[in-house]
Amino acid sequence: MPANTFRQTFRSLRHRNYRLYFFGQLVSLHGTWMQTVAQAWLVYRLTNSSFMLGLVAFCSLAPVLVLGLLGGVVADRYRRRKLLIAGHTAAMVHAAVLAMLTFGGWITAWQIVVLALILGVVLAFEMPARHAFITELVPREDLPNAIPLNSSVFNVARFVGPSIAGWLVAFYGEGTVFLVNAASFAAVLVALLMIRVVERPAAPAAGSVYGHLLQGLEFAWRQPQIRAGLLVVGMISLVAASVTVLMPVFAKETFSGGPTTLGLLLAAIGMGALAGALRLAYRLSGDGLERSIGVATVGAGICVLVFSFIDTLALALPILVFAGFAHTTTAASTNTLIQLTVDDRLRGRVMSLFSMIFIGLMPLGSLLAGALAQRLGAPATVGLFGLGCTVAAAGYLYSARRKLSASG
């Protein structure tokens, strides 16, 4: 990568606070993705049920859908750095408990369900604070770089973490992966403690929680860009859920593999997602984001639809790379578009909507995908989700082009 390109792509790292957070997240998210893979494999090993895979995924993210807006109110009323410290500490304890139960041989599928539900509650309050906290680490002009660059951290871990987890599970078991994840939270906790920002004062608690919720909802609904972007993110979220939750089934039944094959499949998605995030980070401004969102979502739907027909691993991996690229382009572009539009006093609440739709809809997609796969099979289920995404995204793109033509 030429020096100028490197400097432009990673320009937000010149800010000390962002640099600390970036590298802390880089370590911690590797552990998170490793645990995701190990937990999915453990559930499938214990139950041999695609429905249970969907149920665990549902329980881990459903609280974001139910409590996400409340989490946004909390992120606007209280100091976000302290909320993040509390959230990551709780997640570290969760991973340690999971490791202890697994090493002791006491773990059951229903214990995993309960623990997943607890972690989901933590995420409901942590995610809006995390998204909004980025604006406290860099100046506004660097947000179009900082947001996709932060997404690249997520996707580096998504690429590397599953590969490591596959080997660790194969040789040392799932408990080792859970323990590694617990230890990895130390990196982001140390980074958060070292960050020095001029923290905004806690917002006065004037008005009811319900009133504060309505303010965020009304703002998002009145902004056509945000409203349409959130609808597309909801569709891409459902598709991602169907692919992710059923990937152990594809690894074992379609490609006749084990945990290492599962790691390769998820790593392929992560590699494409990383490329998509870095491409967005190279952009100098937020111009043209609506077109990027539409084209990327159509591409994601087509890739997932094609993947559902493939039974050869060598062909599946490059398709998943393109799917990951398109998925992250949609999500990070929408995130950036919202962050550049919203007022800071409403940022936590509006970003909680993004979290609810992007993450909170995944459990519904996971549960639906798991149930459909029991009847139709994993390939047919994923194909249906991909087709739906393609049609919805084509409608969004057509609408966006008409609006651009009218304004021109």
VOGU-3710 file (C-alpha; in Angstrom, 3 decimals, decimal comma):
1> mpantfrqtf> 0,000/0,000/0,000  1,523/3,385/-1,024  2,410/5,708/1,860  -0,183/8,347/0,901  -2,924/5,744/0,618  -1,966/4,291/3,997  -2,008/7,715/5,672  -5,379/8,587/4,168  -6,961/5,244/5,089  -5,696/5,287/8,698
11> rslrhrnyrl> -5,736/9,052/9,303  -7,894/8,817/12,456  -5,066/6,944/14,219  -3,185/10,222/14,614  -5,582/10,996/17,476  -4,252/9,406/20,700  -7,634/8,541/22,194  -8,868/6,892/19,026  -5,593/5,005/18,668  -5,916/3,545/22,170
21> yffgqlvslh> -9,504/2,515/21,572  -8,717/1,075/18,134  -6,003/-1,290/19,362  -7,892/-2,218/22,538  -10,894/-3,210/20,437  -8,643/-5,065/18,015  -7,545/-7,466/20,759  -10,903/-7,786/22,497  -12,949/-8,429/19,362  -10,709/-11,314/18,354
31> gtwmqtvaqa> -11,759/-13,025/21,564  -15,414/-12,182/20,954  -15,421/-13,727/17,487  -13,534/-16,765/18,739  -16,213/-17,294/21,381  -19,004/-16,908/18,796  -17,573/-19,744/16,715  -16,812/-21,984/19,704  -20,252/-21,442/21,216  -22,026/-22,266/17,933
41> wlvyrltnss> -19,991/-25,431/17,522  -20,599/-26,447/21,154  -24,360/-26,008/20,779  -24,439/-28,018/17,569  -22,225/-30,727/19,115  -24,490/-31,005/22,156  -27,823/-30,944/20,305  -27,230/-31,607/16,576  -30,116/-29,167/16,061  -30,235/-26,187/13,711
51> fmlglvafcs> -33,205/-24,905/15,729  -31,064/-24,733/18,899  -28,437/-22,792/16,957  -31,139/-20,300/16,056  -32,492/-20,184/19,610  -29,097/-19,393/21,160  -28,447/-16,694/18,558  -31,932/-15,306/19,230  -31,385/-15,124/22,986  -27,968/-13,476/22,624
61> lapvlvlgll> -29,366/-10,585/20,588  -33,103/-10,346/21,330  -32,559/-8,035/24,338  -31,043/-5,480/21,937  -34,372/-5,385/20,109  -36,393/-5,090/23,335  -34,109/-2,817/25,393  -32,107/-1,035/22,688  -34,049/2,244/22,778  -33,699/2,370/26,554
71> ggvvadryrr> -29,975/1,805/26,075  -29,921/4,823/23,769  -31,559/7,016/26,406  -28,965/5,861/28,948  -26,149/6,614/26,454  -27,453/10,180/26,079  -27,949/10,732/29,818  -24,752/9,223/31,246  -21,054/9,266/30,439  -20,398/6,819/27,651
81> rklliaghta> -16,878/5,851/28,673  -18,106/4,643/32,076  -20,945/2,725/30,437  -18,435/0,972/28,177  -16,195/0,049/31,100  -19,160/-1,483/32,928  -20,357/-3,341/29,821  -16,972/-4,862/28,939  -16,409/-5,918/32,547  -19,742/-7,745/32,572
91> amvhaavlam> -18,898/-9,455/29,269  -15,546/-10,589/30,668  -17,273/-12,199/33,659  -19,764/-13,861/31,309  -16,961/-15,472/29,260  -15,221/-16,667/32,430  -18,404/-18,358/33,691  -18,900/-20,050/30,320  -15,308/-21,316/30,419  -15,690/-22,649/33,965
101> ltfggwitaw> -18,878/-24,575/33,131  -17,316/-26,045/29,988  -14,065/-27,095/31,646  -16,022/-28,651/34,509  -18,142/-30,724/32,129  -21,338/-29,170/33,513  -22,341/-27,209/30,440  -25,741/-27,848/28,827  -27,491/-26,263/25,888  -30,018/-24,568/28,182
111> qivvlalilg> -27,274/-23,043/30,310  -25,846/-21,556/27,102  -29,296/-20,159/26,276  -29,576/-18,424/29,674  -26,039/-17,044/29,506  -26,676/-15,798/25,976  -29,760/-13,942/27,211  -27,751/-12,272/29,996  -25,051/-11,165/27,560  -27,754/-9,780/25,272
121> vvlafempar> -28,968/-7,469/28,050  -25,412/-6,167/28,467  -25,153/-5,543/24,708  -28,428/-3,603/24,676  -26,833/-0,915/26,848  -23,255/-1,198/25,598  -23,859/-0,900/21,852  -25,501/2,562/21,644  -22,793/3,944/23,931  -20,071/2,341/21,789
131> hafitelvpr> -21,384/3,772/18,527  -21,872/7,243/20,010  -18,502/7,221/21,813  -16,583/7,407/18,502  -17,623/11,055/18,150  -15,804/11,856/21,414  -12,518/10,416/20,109  -12,114/12,279/16,782  -13,246/15,640/15,348  -16,317/15,655/13,112
141> edlpnaipln> -14,326/15,943/9,878  -12,668/12,581/10,602  -15,911/10,683/11,276  -16,202/9,376/7,661  -12,822/7,725/8,294  -13,120/6,753/11,962  -16,439/4,896/11,646  -15,458/2,505/8,802  -11,991/2,154/10,350  -13,666/1,044/13,550
151> ssvfnvarfv> -15,678/-1,392/11,453  -12,401/-2,701/10,019  -11,307/-3,648/13,549  -14,489/-5,680/13,901  -13,827/-7,383/10,588  -10,128/-8,094/11,133  -11,309/-10,031/14,169  -14,068/-11,574/12,094  -11,439/-12,809/9,644  -8,725/-13,977/12,040
161> gpsiagwlva> -10,762/-14,940/15,121  -12,823/-17,772/13,560  -9,707/-19,336/12,032  -7,950/-19,381/15,399  -11,081/-20,626/17,134  -11,496/-23,497/14,693  -8,009/-24,806/15,475  -8,334/-24,236/19,236  -11,668/-26,069/19,375  -10,270/-28,948/17,332
171> fygegtvflv> -7,209/-29,415/19,563  -8,122/-28,009/23,011  -11,915/-27,757/23,151  -14,413/-24,949/23,449  -13,542/-24,074/27,060  -10,092/-22,826/26,072  -11,630/-20,414/23,585  -14,009/-19,020/26,212  -11,088/-18,476/28,592  -9,082/-16,662/25,902
181> naasfaavlv> -12,052/-14,387/25,283  -12,322/-13,524/28,963  -8,642/-12,558/29,025  -8,938/-10,479/25,832  -11,299/-7,981/27,494  -8,366/-6,695/29,551  -7,014/-4,906/26,454  -10,083/-2,758/25,823  -10,606/-2,090/29,540  -7,038/-0,792/29,889
191> allmirvver> -7,531/1,362/26,778  -10,747/2,879/28,148  -9,053/3,665/31,460  -6,148/5,382/29,637  -8,350/7,489/27,333  -8,550/11,128/28,351  -11,481/12,960/26,817  -13,287/16,105/27,814  -16,318/14,134/28,828  -19,615/15,808/28,201
201> paapaagsvy> -21,538/16,296/31,426  -24,296/13,842/32,128  -27,496/15,157/30,560  -30,177/16,310/32,970  -32,865/13,716/33,476  -35,625/16,255/32,764  -38,612/14,677/31,089  -39,751/11,090/31,118  -37,867/8,184/29,603  -40,819/7,678/27,275
211> ghllqglefa> -40,554/11,289/26,097  -36,859/10,879/25,412  -37,549/7,712/23,437  -40,104/9,535/21,291  -37,640/12,333/20,526  -35,197/9,883/19,007  -37,889/8,028/17,054  -39,408/11,229/15,678  -36,037/12,563/14,529  -35,164/9,334/12,709
221> wrqpqiragl> -38,586/9,112/11,047  -38,473/12,725/9,800  -35,091/12,221/8,111  -35,719/10,329/4,824  -32,059/9,301/4,487  -32,000/7,777/7,960  -35,406/6,136/7,597  -34,585/4,440/4,288  -31,086/3,481/5,443  -32,428/1,791/8,557
231> lvvgmislva> -34,912/-0,252/6,495  -32,122/-1,549/4,255  -29,918/-2,311/7,255  -32,795/-4,338/8,688  -32,908/-6,473/5,553  -29,141/-7,018/5,464  -29,307/-7,928/9,153  -31,855/-10,677/8,546  -29,753/-12,107/5,721  -26,554/-12,051/7,787
241> asvtvlmpvf> -28,388/-13,815/10,616  -29,569/-16,634/8,367  -26,095/-17,223/6,946  -24,243/-17,027/10,256  -26,561/-19,168/12,352  -26,740/-21,946/9,727  -23,032/-21,942/8,875  -22,270/-24,927/11,175  -24,856/-26,893/9,158  -23,181/-25,926/5,868
251> aketfsggpt> -19,759/-26,795/7,314  -20,829/-30,256/8,452  -23,489/-31,352/5,953  -22,843/-29,442/2,724  -19,032/-29,344/2,825  -18,454/-32,497/4,987  -16,141/-30,648/7,379  -15,696/-29,827/11,050  -14,796/-26,807/13,195  -11,853/-25,855/10,966
261> tlglllaaig> -14,169/-25,727/7,937  -16,589/-23,568/9,926  -13,709/-21,252/10,785  -12,727/-20,977/7,107  -16,270/-20,123/6,010  -16,701/-17,398/8,626  -13,188/-16,115/7,979  -14,009/-15,701/4,278  -16,931/-13,452/5,205  -14,645/-11,558/7,568
271> mgalagalrl> -11,960/-11,056/4,908  -14,474/-9,495/2,528  -15,931/-7,381/5,310  -12,468/-6,068/6,181  -11,862/-5,085/2,551  -15,212/-3,283/2,485  -14,464/-1,351/5,671  -10,993/-0,284/4,495  -12,392/0,842/1,151  -14,860/3,091/2,979
281> ayrlsgdgle> -12,134/4,391/5,308  -10,203/5,622/2,268  -13,064/7,962/1,301  -12,518/11,618/2,106  -16,168/12,541/2,691  -19,665/11,151/3,060  -20,780/12,096/-0,460  -22,467/9,321/-2,458  -23,192/7,080/0,521  -26,805/6,422/-0,505
291> rsigvatvga> -25,757/4,903/-3,835  -23,102/2,791/-2,078  -25,729/1,469/0,328  -28,102/0,419/-2,471  -25,514/-1,215/-4,731  -23,855/-3,062/-1,842  -27,144/-4,455/-0,527  -28,142/-5,764/-3,957  -24,702/-7,390/-4,198  -25,040/-8,987/-0,780
301> gicvlvfsfi> -28,393/-10,525/-1,656  -27,111/-11,947/-4,941  -24,007/-13,435/-3,286  -26,052/-15,149/-0,578  -28,485/-16,508/-3,177  -25,606/-17,944/-5,238  -23,958/-19,401/-2,107  -27,115/-21,394/-1,339  -26,647/-23,389/-4,570  -22,944/-24,201/-4,108
311> dtlalalpil> -21,723/-27,510/-2,663  -17,980/-27,063/-3,295  -15,901/-25,324/-0,624  -13,436/-23,843/-3,134  -16,308/-22,038/-4,888  -18,137/-21,072/-1,699  -15,220/-19,210/-0,105  -14,818/-16,452/-2,771  -18,606/-15,942/-2,886  -18,585/-15,398/0,887
321> vfagfahttt> -15,720/-12,907/0,519  -17,878/-10,808/-1,820  -20,882/-11,198/0,497  -18,839/-9,934/3,455  -17,587/-6,966/1,408  -21,128/-5,973/0,447  -22,578/-6,519/3,937  -20,026/-4,280/5,653  -20,287/-1,618/2,961  -24,031/-1,389/3,645
331> aastntliql> -23,730/-1,335/7,429  -20,748/1,031/7,725  -22,105/3,413/5,065  -25,441/3,643/6,869  -23,699/4,144/10,213  -21,618/6,986/8,748  -24,646/8,580/7,069  -26,547/8,614/10,360  -23,627/9,916/12,433  -23,111/12,809/9,998
341> tvddrlrgrv> -26,810/13,707/10,138  -27,772/13,407/13,804  -27,388/16,049/16,523  -25,139/14,970/19,408  -27,844/15,388/22,044  -29,870/12,698/20,215  -26,929/10,587/19,067  -27,290/7,789/21,607  -30,999/7,345/20,914  -30,698/7,401/17,124
351> mslfsmifig> -27,685/5,065/17,204  -29,701/2,767/19,455  -32,180/2,516/16,580  -29,313/1,522/14,308  -28,201/-1,083/16,861  -31,749/-2,378/17,335  -32,276/-2,857/13,628  -28,795/-4,000/12,636  -28,213/-6,269/15,640  -31,642/-6,604/17,240
361> lmplgsllag> -33,302/-8,040/14,136  -30,630/-10,722/13,864  -32,190/-12,894/16,587  -35,521/-12,878/14,772  -33,712/-13,828/11,584  -31,755/-16,500/13,447  -34,863/-18,017/14,996  -36,752/-17,919/11,700  -33,784/-19,360/9,794  -33,343/-22,163/12,324
371> alaqrlgapa> -37,032/-23,089/12,187  -37,212/-22,951/8,369  -34,024/-24,988/8,023  -35,600/-27,789/10,033  -38,300/-28,052/7,339  -36,682/-26,814/4,121  -32,990/-27,422/4,746  -30,239/-24,844/5,203  -29,525/-24,141/1,478  -33,182/-23,429/0,604
381> tvglfglgct> -33,601/-21,214/3,675  -30,518/-19,123/2,937  -31,581/-18,848/-0,716  -34,972/-17,418/0,285  -33,326/-14,806/2,517  -30,912/-13,843/-0,258  -33,729/-13,447/-2,791  -35,727/-11,241/-0,412  -32,708/-9,039/0,235  -32,028/-8,603/-3,497
391> vaaagylysa> -35,603/-7,536/-4,255  -35,806/-5,085/-1,320  -32,416/-3,544/-2,106  -33,298/-3,119/-5,781  -36,347/-1,109/-4,662  -34,171/1,087/-2,416  -31,663/1,692/-5,209  -34,402/2,584/-7,695  -35,897/5,057/-5,214  -32,493/6,622/-4,470
401> rrklsasg> -31,723/7,073/-8,156  -35,109/8,717/-8,790  -34,480/11,123/-5,931  -31,012/11,994/-7,258  -32,412/12,526/-10,761  -35,175/14,780/-9,436  -32,729/16,861/-7,389  -30,380/17,123/-10,377
//
